[in-house]
Each structure stands twice: as C-alpha cells, then as structure tokens.
Amino acid sequence: MSLFKKVAEFASSPQGKKVIDQAKKYASDPKNKEKIEQVKNKLLGGKGGKTP
C-alpha cells in the first residue's frame, strides 16, 4: 500500500478527522500563525531568500 493511500485512509477515518480539526484550530490562532510563518520562512530561506 502506498504512503499516499495510507495517509488518505487515515484522513478519512474518525481519528484522522479529529487530528485535522485540531490542526485547523491550532493554525487559526494568531500566535500560532506567526510561529508557522517563522518556521516556513526558515525552511524556505526567509523573505527574499537565496536565489540560484
């Protein structure tokens, strides 16, 4: 079974739906949005990141 199929099955299960709902609540909090943005910028090289 492929990883994508496993993830899709989990996401459609009751437990998966609960985890997705918790993630949405976490992501909608303004404090957490800033944390997510900081991590994203760090991973992607920040604003005005490196260009090849």
PDB file with SEQRES, HELIX, SHEET and CRYST1 records, atoms N, CA, C and O in Angstrom:
SEQRES   1 A   52  MET SER LEU PHE LYS LYS VAL ALA GLU PHE ALA SER SER          
SEQRES   2 A   52  PRO GLN GLY LYS LYS VAL ILE ASP GLN ALA LYS LYS TYR          
SEQRES   3 A   52  ALA SER ASP PRO LYS ASN LYS GLU LYS ILE GLU GLN VAL          
SEQRES   4 A   52  LYS ASN LYS LEU LEU GLY GLY LYS GLY GLY LYS THR PRO          
HELIX    1 AA1 LEU A    3  SER A   12  1                                  10    
HELIX    2 AA2 PRO A   14  SER A   28  1                                  15    
HELIX    3 AA3 PRO A   30  LEU A   44  1                                  15    
CRYST1    1.000    1.000    1.000  90.00  90.00  90.00 P 1           1          
ATOM      1  N   MET A   1       0.867  -1.183   0.000  1.00  0.00           N  
ATOM      2  CA  MET A   1       0.000   0.000   0.000  1.00  0.00           C  
ATOM      3  C   MET A   1       0.902   1.231   0.000  1.00  0.00           C  
ATOM      4  O   MET A   1       1.869   1.299   0.758  1.00  0.00           O  
ATOM      5  N   SER A   2       0.583   2.190  -0.843  1.00  0.00           N  
ATOM      6  CA  SER A   2       1.402   3.393  -0.955  1.00  0.00           C  
ATOM      7  C   SER A   2       1.198   4.303   0.261  1.00  0.00           C  
ATOM      8  O   SER A   2       0.170   4.249   0.936  1.00  0.00           O  
ATOM      9  N   LEU A   3       2.189   5.125   0.513  1.00  0.00           N  
ATOM     10  CA  LEU A   3       2.119   6.063   1.630  1.00  0.00           C  
ATOM     11  C   LEU A   3       0.945   7.021   1.457  1.00  0.00           C  
ATOM     12  O   LEU A   3       0.230   7.314   2.415  1.00  0.00           O  
ATOM     13  N   PHE A   4       0.750   7.507   0.234  1.00  0.00           N  
ATOM     14  CA  PHE A   4      -0.351   8.429  -0.018  1.00  0.00           C  
ATOM     15  C   PHE A   4      -1.696   7.780   0.301  1.00  0.00           C  
ATOM     16  O   PHE A   4      -2.573   8.417   0.884  1.00  0.00           O  
ATOM     17  N   LYS A   5      -1.852   6.540  -0.071  1.00  0.00           N  
ATOM     18  CA  LYS A   5      -3.115   5.843   0.191  1.00  0.00           C  
ATOM     19  C   LYS A   5      -3.339   5.682   1.699  1.00  0.00           C  
ATOM     20  O   LYS A   5      -4.457   5.834   2.192  1.00  0.00           O  
ATOM     21  N   LYS A   6      -2.264   5.375   2.417  1.00  0.00           N  
ATOM     22  CA  LYS A   6      -2.371   5.243   3.879  1.00  0.00           C  
ATOM     23  C   LYS A   6      -2.775   6.572   4.507  1.00  0.00           C  
ATOM     24  O   LYS A   6      -3.627   6.616   5.395  1.00  0.00           O  
ATOM     25  N   VAL A   7      -2.156   7.657   4.036  1.00  0.00           N  
ATOM     26  CA  VAL A   7      -2.485   8.981   4.566  1.00  0.00           C  
ATOM     27  C   VAL A   7      -3.935   9.328   4.250  1.00  0.00           C  
ATOM     28  O   VAL A   7      -4.645   9.857   5.105  1.00  0.00           O  
ATOM     29  N   ALA A   8      -4.376   9.039   3.046  1.00  0.00           N  
ATOM     30  CA  ALA A   8      -5.757   9.331   2.649  1.00  0.00           C  
ATOM     31  C   ALA A   8      -6.746   8.532   3.494  1.00  0.00           C  
ATOM     32  O   ALA A   8      -7.786   9.056   3.893  1.00  0.00           O  
ATOM     33  N   GLU A   9      -6.432   7.285   3.762  1.00  0.00           N  
ATOM     34  CA  GLU A   9      -7.322   6.458   4.588  1.00  0.00           C  
ATOM     35  C   GLU A   9      -7.376   6.997   6.016  1.00  0.00           C  
ATOM     36  O   GLU A   9      -8.445   7.055   6.625  1.00  0.00           O  
ATOM     37  N   PHE A  10      -6.210   7.392   6.546  1.00  0.00           N  
ATOM     38  CA  PHE A  10      -6.184   7.951   7.897  1.00  0.00           C  
ATOM     39  C   PHE A  10      -6.991   9.239   7.955  1.00  0.00           C  
ATOM     40  O   PHE A  10      -7.755   9.449   8.897  1.00  0.00           O  
ATOM     41  N   ALA A  11      -6.830  10.099   6.961  1.00  0.00           N  
ATOM     42  CA  ALA A  11      -7.526  11.383   6.948  1.00  0.00           C  
ATOM     43  C   ALA A  11      -9.038  11.208   6.911  1.00  0.00           C  
ATOM     44  O   ALA A  11      -9.768  12.058   7.422  1.00  0.00           O  
ATOM     45  N   SER A  12      -9.510  10.139   6.325  1.00  0.00           N  
ATOM     46  CA  SER A  12     -10.958   9.931   6.251  1.00  0.00           C  
ATOM     47  C   SER A  12     -11.509   9.142   7.442  1.00  0.00           C  
ATOM     48  O   SER A  12     -12.721   8.972   7.570  1.00  0.00           O  
ATOM     49  N   SER A  13     -10.616   8.662   8.312  1.00  0.00           N  
ATOM     50  CA  SER A  13     -11.066   7.934   9.496  1.00  0.00           C  
ATOM     51  C   SER A  13     -11.504   8.920  10.581  1.00  0.00           C  
ATOM     52  O   SER A  13     -11.127  10.091  10.531  1.00  0.00           O  
ATOM     53  N   PRO A  14     -12.292   8.469  11.559  1.00  0.00           N  
ATOM     54  CA  PRO A  14     -12.715   9.365  12.651  1.00  0.00           C  
ATOM     55  C   PRO A  14     -11.515   9.978  13.390  1.00  0.00           C  
ATOM     56  O   PRO A  14     -11.530  11.162  13.728  1.00  0.00           O  
ATOM     57  N   GLN A  15     -10.487   9.174  13.635  1.00  0.00           N  
ATOM     58  CA  GLN A  15      -9.295   9.677  14.318  1.00  0.00           C  
ATOM     59  C   GLN A  15      -8.583  10.725  13.462  1.00  0.00           C  
ATOM     60  O   GLN A  15      -8.129  11.746  13.977  1.00  0.00           O  
ATOM     61  N   GLY A  16      -8.487  10.475  12.173  1.00  0.00           N  
ATOM     62  CA  GLY A  16      -7.855  11.414  11.261  1.00  0.00           C  
ATOM     63  C   GLY A  16      -8.609  12.725  11.193  1.00  0.00           C  
ATOM     64  O   GLY A  16      -7.998  13.793  11.169  1.00  0.00           O  
ATOM     65  N   LYS A  17      -9.928  12.658  11.161  1.00  0.00           N  
ATOM     66  CA  LYS A  17     -10.753  13.865  11.124  1.00  0.00           C  
ATOM     67  C   LYS A  17     -10.547  14.692  12.391  1.00  0.00           C  
ATOM     68  O   LYS A  17     -10.529  15.922  12.345  1.00  0.00           O  
ATOM     69  N   LYS A  18     -10.392  14.002  13.524  1.00  0.00           N  
ATOM     70  CA  LYS A  18     -10.156  14.691  14.788  1.00  0.00           C  
ATOM     71  C   LYS A  18      -8.809  15.426  14.747  1.00  0.00           C  
ATOM     72  O   LYS A  18      -8.713  16.576  15.176  1.00  0.00           O  
ATOM     73  N   VAL A  19      -7.781  14.762  14.234  1.00  0.00           N  
ATOM     74  CA  VAL A  19      -6.451  15.370  14.139  1.00  0.00           C  
ATOM     75  C   VAL A  19      -6.481  16.568  13.191  1.00  0.00           C  
ATOM     76  O   VAL A  19      -5.883  17.603  13.485  1.00  0.00           O  
ATOM     77  N   ILE A  20      -7.161  16.439  12.075  1.00  0.00           N  
ATOM     78  CA  ILE A  20      -7.267  17.536  11.111  1.00  0.00           C  
ATOM     79  C   ILE A  20      -7.981  18.724  11.742  1.00  0.00           C  
ATOM     80  O   ILE A  20      -7.569  19.867  11.544  1.00  0.00           O  
ATOM     81  N   ASP A  21      -9.047  18.470  12.500  1.00  0.00           N  
ATOM     82  CA  ASP A  21      -9.787  19.540  13.160  1.00  0.00           C  
ATOM     83  C   ASP A  21      -8.892  20.252  14.176  1.00  0.00           C  
ATOM     84  O   ASP A  21      -8.918  21.479  14.270  1.00  0.00           O  
ATOM     85  N   GLN A  22      -8.100  19.488  14.939  1.00  0.00           N  
ATOM     86  CA  GLN A  22      -7.193  20.090  15.911  1.00  0.00           C  
ATOM     87  C   GLN A  22      -6.146  20.949  15.204  1.00  0.00           C  
ATOM     88  O   GLN A  22      -5.813  22.036  15.677  1.00  0.00           O  
ATOM     89  N   ALA A  23      -5.632  20.475  14.089  1.00  0.00           N  
ATOM     90  CA  ALA A  23      -4.626  21.230  13.336  1.00  0.00           C  
ATOM     91  C   ALA A  23      -5.209  22.540  12.802  1.00  0.00           C  
ATOM     92  O   ALA A  23      -4.537  23.571  12.820  1.00  0.00           O  
ATOM     93  N   LYS A  24      -6.456  22.501  12.328  1.00  0.00           N  
ATOM     94  CA  LYS A  24      -7.099  23.716  11.836  1.00  0.00           C  
ATOM     95  C   LYS A  24      -7.285  24.733  12.961  1.00  0.00           C  
ATOM     96  O   LYS A  24      -7.061  25.927  12.764  1.00  0.00           O  
ATOM     97  N   LYS A  25      -7.695  24.258  14.145  1.00  0.00           N  
ATOM     98  CA  LYS A  25      -7.862  25.159  15.284  1.00  0.00           C  
ATOM     99  C   LYS A  25      -6.523  25.777  15.672  1.00  0.00           C  
ATOM    100  O   LYS A  25      -6.447  26.975  15.948  1.00  0.00           O  
ATOM    101  N   TYR A  26      -5.472  24.970  15.694  1.00  0.00           N  
ATOM    102  CA  TYR A  26      -4.136  25.456  16.037  1.00  0.00           C  
ATOM    103  C   TYR A  26      -3.682  26.500  15.025  1.00  0.00           C  
ATOM    104  O   TYR A  26      -3.155  27.546  15.406  1.00  0.00           O  
ATOM    105  N   ALA A  27      -3.881  26.229  13.759  1.00  0.00           N  
ATOM    106  CA  ALA A  27      -3.416  27.119  12.699  1.00  0.00           C  
ATOM    107  C   ALA A  27      -4.207  28.419  12.643  1.00  0.00           C  
ATOM    108  O   ALA A  27      -3.705  29.416  12.124  1.00  0.00           O  
ATOM    109  N   SER A  28      -5.428  28.435  13.164  1.00  0.00           N  
ATOM    110  CA  SER A  28      -6.245  29.649  13.096  1.00  0.00           C  
ATOM    111  C   SER A  28      -5.915  30.636  14.211  1.00  0.00           C  
ATOM    112  O   SER A  28      -6.338  31.790  14.146  1.00  0.00           O  
ATOM    113  N   ASP A  29      -5.170  30.211  15.235  1.00  0.00           N  
ATOM    114  CA  ASP A  29      -4.772  31.088  16.334  1.00  0.00           C  
ATOM    115  C   ASP A  29      -3.697  32.063  15.832  1.00  0.00           C  
ATOM    116  O   ASP A  29      -2.692  31.625  15.273  1.00  0.00           O  
ATOM    117  N   PRO A  30      -3.890  33.374  16.019  1.00  0.00           N  
ATOM    118  CA  PRO A  30      -2.914  34.354  15.512  1.00  0.00           C  
ATOM    119  C   PRO A  30      -1.489  34.118  16.007  1.00  0.00           C  
ATOM    120  O   PRO A  30      -0.539  34.302  15.246  1.00  0.00           O  
ATOM    121  N   LYS A  31      -1.322  33.713  17.272  1.00  0.00           N  
ATOM    122  CA  LYS A  31       0.016  33.449  17.800  1.00  0.00           C  
ATOM    123  C   LYS A  31       0.663  32.288  17.053  1.00  0.00           C  
ATOM    124  O   LYS A  31       1.848  32.325  16.722  1.00  0.00           O  
ATOM    125  N   ASN A  32      -0.128  31.269  16.798  1.00  0.00           N  
ATOM    126  CA  ASN A  32       0.394  30.099  16.104  1.00  0.00           C  
ATOM    127  C   ASN A  32       0.651  30.387  14.635  1.00  0.00           C  
ATOM    128  O   ASN A  32       1.568  29.819  14.042  1.00  0.00           O  
ATOM    129  N   LYS A  33      -0.152  31.267  14.040  1.00  0.00           N  
ATOM    130  CA  LYS A  33       0.081  31.647  12.639  1.00  0.00           C  
ATOM    131  C   LYS A  33       1.469  32.258  12.492  1.00  0.00           C  
ATOM    132  O   LYS A  33       2.175  31.980  11.523  1.00  0.00           O  
ATOM    133  N   GLU A  34       1.860  33.091  13.455  1.00  0.00           N  
ATOM    134  CA  GLU A  34       3.184  33.713  13.407  1.00  0.00           C  
ATOM    135  C   GLU A  34       4.276  32.660  13.540  1.00  0.00           C  
ATOM    136  O   GLU A  34       5.284  32.722  12.836  1.00  0.00           O  
ATOM    137  N   LYS A  35       4.086  31.693  14.437  1.00  0.00           N  
ATOM    138  CA  LYS A  35       5.070  30.614  14.600  1.00  0.00           C  
ATOM    139  C   LYS A  35       5.193  29.807  13.308  1.00  0.00           C  
ATOM    140  O   LYS A  35       6.298  29.477  12.876  1.00  0.00           O  
ATOM    141  N   ILE A  36       4.060  29.495  12.701  1.00  0.00           N  
ATOM    142  CA  ILE A  36       4.058  28.732  11.454  1.00  0.00           C  
ATOM    143  C   ILE A  36       4.783  29.516  10.365  1.00  0.00           C  
ATOM    144  O   ILE A  36       5.564  28.948   9.601  1.00  0.00           O  
ATOM    145  N   GLU A  37       4.525  30.812  10.297  1.00  0.00           N  
ATOM    146  CA  GLU A  37       5.172  31.659   9.292  1.00  0.00           C  
ATOM    147  C   GLU A  37       6.686  31.698   9.504  1.00  0.00           C  
ATOM    148  O   GLU A  37       7.447  31.666   8.538  1.00  0.00           O  
ATOM    149  N   GLN A  38       7.122  31.767  10.757  1.00  0.00           N  
ATOM    150  CA  GLN A  38       8.555  31.789  11.057  1.00  0.00           C  
ATOM    151  C   GLN A  38       9.222  30.491  10.616  1.00  0.00           C  
ATOM    152  O   GLN A  38      10.293  30.518  10.009  1.00  0.00           O  
ATOM    153  N   VAL A  39       8.605  29.371  10.914  1.00  0.00           N  
ATOM    154  CA  VAL A  39       9.168  28.077  10.515  1.00  0.00           C  
ATOM    155  C   VAL A  39       9.196  27.959   8.999  1.00  0.00           C  
ATOM    156  O   VAL A  39      10.180  27.496   8.422  1.00  0.00           O  
ATOM    157  N   LYS A  40       8.110  28.381   8.355  1.00  0.00           N  
ATOM    158  CA  LYS A  40       8.046  28.328   6.892  1.00  0.00           C  
ATOM    159  C   LYS A  40       9.161  29.164   6.279  1.00  0.00           C  
ATOM    160  O   LYS A  40       9.845  28.716   5.358  1.00  0.00           O  
ATOM    161  N   ASN A  41       9.345  30.380   6.790  1.00  0.00           N  
ATOM    162  CA  ASN A  41      10.389  31.250   6.264  1.00  0.00           C  
ATOM    163  C   ASN A  41      11.776  30.655   6.499  1.00  0.00           C  
ATOM    164  O   ASN A  41      12.656  30.763   5.644  1.00  0.00           O  
ATOM    165  N   LYS A  42      11.965  30.037   7.644  1.00  0.00           N  
ATOM    166  CA  LYS A  42      13.254  29.423   7.949  1.00  0.00           C  
ATOM    167  C   LYS A  42      13.535  28.276   6.985  1.00  0.00           C  
ATOM    168  O   LYS A  42      14.652  28.142   6.485  1.00  0.00           O  
ATOM    169  N   LEU A  43      12.531  27.454   6.726  1.00  0.00           N  
ATOM    170  CA  LEU A  43      12.696  26.315   5.837  1.00  0.00           C  
ATOM    171  C   LEU A  43      12.885  26.743   4.379  1.00  0.00           C  
ATOM    172  O   LEU A  43      13.631  26.116   3.629  1.00  0.00           O  
ATOM    173  N   LEU A  44      12.199  27.817   3.993  1.00  0.00           N  
ATOM    174  CA  LEU A  44      12.253  28.262   2.606  1.00  0.00           C  
ATOM    175  C   LEU A  44      13.320  29.332   2.379  1.00  0.00           C  
ATOM    176  O   LEU A  44      13.422  29.869   1.276  1.00  0.00           O  
ATOM    177  N   GLY A  45      14.102  29.646   3.386  1.00  0.00           N  
ATOM    178  CA  GLY A  45      15.163  30.631   3.226  1.00  0.00           C  
ATOM    179  C   GLY A  45      14.750  32.036   3.600  1.00  0.00           C  
ATOM    180  O   GLY A  45      15.485  32.983   3.320  1.00  0.00           O  
ATOM    181  N   GLY A  46      13.598  32.201   4.223  1.00  0.00           N  
ATOM    182  CA  GLY A  46      13.173  33.511   4.671  1.00  0.00           C  
ATOM    183  C   GLY A  46      12.670  34.386   3.545  1.00  0.00           C  
ATOM    184  O   GLY A  46      12.683  34.000   2.376  1.00  0.00           O  
ATOM    185  N   LYS A  47      12.231  35.559   3.915  1.00  0.00           N  
ATOM    186  CA  LYS A  47      11.746  36.529   2.922  1.00  0.00           C  
ATOM    187  C   LYS A  47      12.933  37.030   2.137  1.00  0.00           C  
ATOM    188  O   LYS A  47      13.964  37.377   2.715  1.00  0.00           O  
ATOM    189  N   GLY A  48      12.798  37.070   0.827  1.00  0.00           N  
ATOM    190  CA  GLY A  48      13.917  37.482  -0.006  1.00  0.00           C  
ATOM    191  C   GLY A  48      15.040  36.475   0.053  1.00  0.00           C  
ATOM    192  O   GLY A  48      16.216  36.836   0.029  1.00  0.00           O  
ATOM    193  N   GLY A  49      14.671  35.206   0.130  1.00  0.00           N  
ATOM    194  CA  GLY A  49      15.649  34.130   0.280  1.00  0.00           C  
ATOM    195  C   GLY A  49      16.638  34.031  -0.859  1.00  0.00           C  
ATOM    196  O   GLY A  49      16.611  34.821  -1.803  1.00  0.00           O  
ATOM    197  N   LYS A  50      17.489  33.071  -0.754  1.00  0.00           N  
ATOM    198  CA  LYS A  50      18.551  32.862  -1.740  1.00  0.00           C  
ATOM    199  C   LYS A  50      17.959  32.529  -3.095  1.00  0.00           C  
ATOM    200  O   LYS A  50      16.990  31.776  -3.203  1.00  0.00           O  
ATOM    201  N   THR A  51      18.552  33.096  -4.114  1.00  0.00           N  
ATOM    202  CA  THR A  51      18.146  32.750  -5.478  1.00  0.00           C  
ATOM    203  C   THR A  51      19.327  32.087  -6.149  1.00  0.00           C  
ATOM    204  O   THR A  51      20.460  32.534  -5.976  1.00  0.00           O  
ATOM    205  N   PRO A  52      19.097  31.047  -6.900  1.00  0.00           N  
ATOM    206  CA  PRO A  52      20.212  30.316  -7.534  1.00  0.00           C  
ATOM    207  C   PRO A  52      20.897  31.091  -8.624  1.00  0.00           C  
ATOM    208  O   PRO A  52      21.845  30.594  -9.234  1.00  0.00           O  
TER     209      PRO A  52                                                      
END                                                                             
